[in-house]
Amino acid sequence: MASPVFRSAQSDPIDLDRLADDLRAAYPQLGAIAPLRLLGVGFGGVVVATAGDKVVQIARNHPAMEGYAREARLLPTLSVHLPVAIPTPTWLLAPTARFPYGALIYPLLPGTPLSPERLIAENTPLLALDLATFLLALHRFRLSQALALGAPSHGARALYDAQLVEAALVALVGELSRAEYAAAHDLASEVRHNPYADTFARTLIHGDLWYDNILVDGAARHVLGVVDLERATEGDPAEDFATLSYLGEPFVTTTLASYRMLGGDPGARLAERMVYHHRKRELLGVGFAALYDPAELTDAIAKLRAIF
């Protein structure tokens, strides 16, 4: 039997020719496949575009497979309510021997990922307004409908996060100094008992809105689309602003100003909540790597140490 693919680290090269052959054999309904174009590699999966302009998200682990199934239920309805394009899945492909966690298929969206290098100061107001408009529409989507369509509830997310926290603490034993481990332990206690839980109204959130998931036009003046909503969940809207911090404080400040101008209310103690979610993200990254992607554990621990 052929061995499953994507057991290696995110940084390992992907053999796109072999992957095209594997996809053709496993999922002939995809049509024109080669040549493939690599769009991204992450904790959850490998993302490629086919010659027929289909995006194939190939899950690397069980959480990603579950996330893709949630996207297939939620996104077709959600897309109608948002001002920019998001994936509208056409197929949720069943697991096979070569692809043990299955795949999600949707038409290729316009635009290319934003990055700090592409962010020009004079374009910031336009991009921030587009993104704030998207976030406000997302956060105002009826939460009961999102939950009915499969978005995880606050309680389900809390249980999952608790599992990652425990896995992270085990993985960090012997990897950190005594002071660093104490700091990680304190952060774990915060995650278990969120001190900001009463300072905001829970909404539907993206859950992973860093710059690589924001598609912009060629001049990086406007947001055309947002991808990777497998972590969309009931949560704190501050989490979506926290991940924007990778684009720098001025961009976050401008986006928040636009969000408020449009009528959005992100809740009290926002700056503290954003710092909390940024730190929480790094701790949970260690836990996820420990459970599902051990090849990335060293890098995840390095990112956690950087916040102490």
FENHU-V908920 format. One record per residue. N is the residue number from 1. PHI is phi as a letter, one per 20 degrees, with the letter a starting at -180 (* if undefined). D_FIRST is the distance of its C-alpha to the first C-alpha in Angstrom with 1 decimal. Layout:
N & PHI & D_FIRST
N & PHI & D_FIRST
This chain:
1 & * & 0.0
2 & f & 3.8
3 & f & 6.4
4 & f & 9.2
5 & e & 12.3
6 & m & 15.9
7 & e & 15.9
8 & e & 18.7
9 & f & 22.4
10 & g & 24.3
11 & f & 26.0
12 & f & 23.1
13 & f & 23.0
14 & d & 20.6
15 & e & 19.3
16 & f & 20.6
17 & f & 19.7
18 & f & 16.0
19 & f & 16.4
20 & f & 18.3
21 & f & 15.7
22 & f & 13.1
23 & f & 15.9
24 & f & 17.0
25 & f & 13.7
26 & e & 13.4
27 & c & 17.2
28 & f & 19.2
29 & f & 22.2
30 & f & 22.8
31 & m & 24.7
32 & f & 25.6
33 & d & 23.2
34 & e & 23.8
35 & e & 25.5
36 & e & 24.4
37 & c & 27.0
38 & f & 26.1
39 & e & 28.5
40 & r & 27.6
41 & c & 25.4
42 & b & 26.3
43 & g & 25.6
44 & f & 24.3
45 & a & 22.2
46 & d & 22.0
47 & c & 24.4
48 & c & 24.5
49 & d & 26.7
50 & e & 25.7
51 & f & 27.9
52 & e & 29.0
53 & m & 30.4
54 & d & 27.9
55 & e & 26.9
56 & d & 23.4
57 & e & 23.1
58 & d & 19.6
59 & f & 19.8
60 & d & 18.7
61 & a & 19.6
62 & f & 21.0
63 & g & 24.6
64 & f & 23.8
65 & g & 22.0
66 & f & 25.1
67 & f & 27.3
68 & f & 25.9
69 & f & 26.4
70 & f & 30.0
71 & g & 30.5
72 & f & 29.6
73 & e & 32.3
74 & e & 34.9
75 & f & 35.0
76 & g & 36.1
77 & f & 39.2
78 & f & 39.8
79 & g & 39.8
80 & f & 42.9
81 & d & 44.9
82 & d & 44.1
83 & e & 46.0
84 & c & 43.1
85 & f & 39.8
86 & c & 36.7
87 & g & 33.3
88 & c & 33.4
89 & g & 29.8
90 & d & 29.1
91 & b & 25.5
92 & d & 23.6
93 & e & 20.0
94 & f & 17.8
95 & f & 14.7
96 & c & 11.3
97 & g & 7.8
98 & e & 9.1
99 & c & 12.5
100 & f & 12.6
101 & d & 16.4
102 & m & 17.2
103 & b & 19.9
104 & d & 23.6
105 & c & 25.3
106 & b & 29.0
107 & f & 31.4
108 & f & 32.2
109 & e & 35.3
110 & f & 38.3
111 & o & 39.1
112 & c & 37.7
113 & f & 37.3
114 & f & 40.5
115 & b & 40.9
116 & g & 43.8
117 & f & 44.4
118 & e & 44.8
119 & e & 47.1
120 & d & 50.7
121 & g & 53.6
122 & f & 55.4
123 & e & 52.3
124 & g & 51.9
125 & g & 54.2
126 & f & 52.4
127 & f & 48.9
128 & f & 50.1
129 & f & 51.8
130 & g & 48.7
131 & f & 46.5
132 & f & 49.1
133 & f & 49.4
134 & f & 45.7
135 & f & 45.7
136 & f & 48.8
137 & f & 47.2
138 & f & 44.0
139 & f & 46.0
140 & e & 48.3
141 & f & 45.6
142 & g & 46.3
143 & f & 44.5
144 & f & 44.5
145 & f & 42.7
146 & f & 40.1
147 & f & 39.4
148 & f & 39.3
149 & e & 36.7
150 & o & 34.4
151 & f & 35.7
152 & f & 35.6
153 & f & 39.0
154 & g & 40.9
155 & f & 40.2
156 & f & 36.4
157 & f & 36.4
158 & f & 38.6
159 & f & 36.3
160 & f & 33.2
161 & f & 35.4
162 & f & 36.6
163 & f & 33.1
164 & f & 32.6
165 & f & 36.0
166 & f & 35.4
167 & f & 32.1
168 & f & 34.1
169 & f & 36.9
170 & f & 34.6
171 & f & 32.9
172 & e & 36.3
173 & f & 37.8
174 & n & 38.7
175 & e & 37.8
176 & d & 41.1
177 & f & 44.7
178 & g & 46.7
179 & f & 48.3
180 & f & 45.1
181 & f & 43.5
182 & f & 46.6
183 & f & 46.3
184 & f & 42.7
185 & f & 43.8
186 & f & 46.6
187 & f & 44.4
188 & g & 42.0
189 & f & 45.1
190 & f & 46.0
191 & f & 42.6
192 & f & 42.9
193 & c & 46.5
194 & g & 46.8
195 & f & 50.5
196 & d & 50.7
197 & f & 49.5
198 & e & 52.9
199 & d & 53.6
200 & b & 51.6
201 & e & 50.6
202 & f & 46.9
203 & c & 45.4
204 & f & 42.1
205 & c & 40.9
206 & f & 38.2
207 & n & 37.1
208 & b & 35.8
209 & e & 38.4
210 & e & 38.3
211 & f & 39.2
212 & f & 35.7
213 & e & 35.5
214 & d & 38.8
215 & e & 38.9
216 & c & 42.3
217 & f & 44.0
218 & f & 44.4
219 & e & 47.6
220 & l & 46.2
221 & d & 49.1
222 & c & 47.5
223 & e & 44.4
224 & d & 42.5
225 & a & 39.6
226 & c & 37.8
227 & c & 34.0
228 & m & 31.5
229 & e & 33.2
230 & f & 30.3
231 & e & 32.7
232 & g & 35.6
233 & b & 37.4
234 & f & 40.8
235 & a & 42.3
236 & e & 45.0
237 & g & 45.8
238 & f & 46.6
239 & f & 42.9
240 & f & 42.6
241 & f & 45.6
242 & f & 44.3
243 & f & 41.2
244 & f & 43.6
245 & f & 45.3
246 & f & 42.8
247 & e & 45.0
248 & o & 48.1
249 & f & 50.9
250 & g & 53.0
251 & f & 50.2
252 & f & 49.7
253 & g & 53.5
254 & f & 53.9
255 & f & 51.0
256 & f & 52.6
257 & f & 56.0
258 & f & 54.7
259 & g & 52.9
260 & f & 56.2
261 & g & 58.2
262 & f & 56.2
263 & o & 57.0
264 & f & 54.0
265 & c & 54.6
266 & f & 51.9
267 & n & 53.8
268 & e & 55.8
269 & l & 55.0
270 & f & 52.5
271 & g & 52.5
272 & f & 51.8
273 & f & 49.0
274 & f & 47.4
275 & f & 47.5
276 & g & 46.1
277 & f & 43.1
278 & f & 42.5
279 & f & 42.5
280 & g & 40.4
281 & g & 37.7
282 & f & 37.4
283 & f & 37.2
284 & f & 34.6
285 & f & 32.6
286 & f & 32.5
287 & f & 31.4
288 & f & 28.6
289 & f & 27.3
290 & f & 27.6
291 & e & 25.5
292 & c & 22.9
293 & b & 23.1
294 & g & 24.4
295 & f & 24.2
296 & e & 27.1
297 & f & 29.1
298 & g & 31.5
299 & f & 32.4
300 & f & 32.9
301 & f & 35.2
302 & f & 37.2
303 & f & 37.7
304 & f & 39.0
305 & f & 41.3
306 & f & 42.8
307 & e & 44.4
308 & e & 46.2
